Amino acid sequence: MRYLTVIRHAKAVPAAPGQADEDRPLAPRGRRQCAWLRERALDPEGLGAYGPARVLVSAARRTRETYGAALEFTPFVAQAVVERAIYNGRREVSAADLLDVLRAIDDETTSLAVVGHNPTVFEFVIAVATHPPAALRDDRYPLAGAIVLAVPGPGPVTGGPYDVVAVFAPPA
């Protein structure tokens, strides 16, 4: 069995006047959320149980910082790929768009993960999960939250349906 883990970036600071949305860094709360998520990624019975994964990371600063602080250099990660196409600050990125990019990196043997943005990650999990988890409420995905879907093999990642096997959401 392999897995697809969908992660929303941690809390970022609001854009400063004249600052591009893509350049927003993590807030102190976001750094704490990443520390919490990193503990789970290092835990072989926590998030670490669902790797090693090939991780697709949005090109936005807050997603790259979330990846670096929460996942980089953990056993959860086999490889990371930064991808501009899943940053939805320049255009709306749909669940289908995300699936297309995931398929492009899918070697059909390695677990996959994505570090992306709301509403894309929310819409993606709603679209592919057999039963969306309670953590997805009010059309929001928890900041620094990770939802793990079981991908039965063999074959490429598809539009599902996939069972939710774990949910990791840091305390508010």
Secondary structure, 3 states (H helix, E strand, C coil): CEEEEEEECCCECCCCCCCCHHHCCECHHHHHHHHHHHHHHHCCCCHHHHCCEEEEEECCHHHHHHHHHHCCCCCCEEEEEEEHHHCCCCCCCCHHHHHHHHHHHCCCCCEEEEEECCCHHHHHHHHHECCCCCCCECCECCCCCEEEEEECCCCCCCCCCEEEEEEECCCC
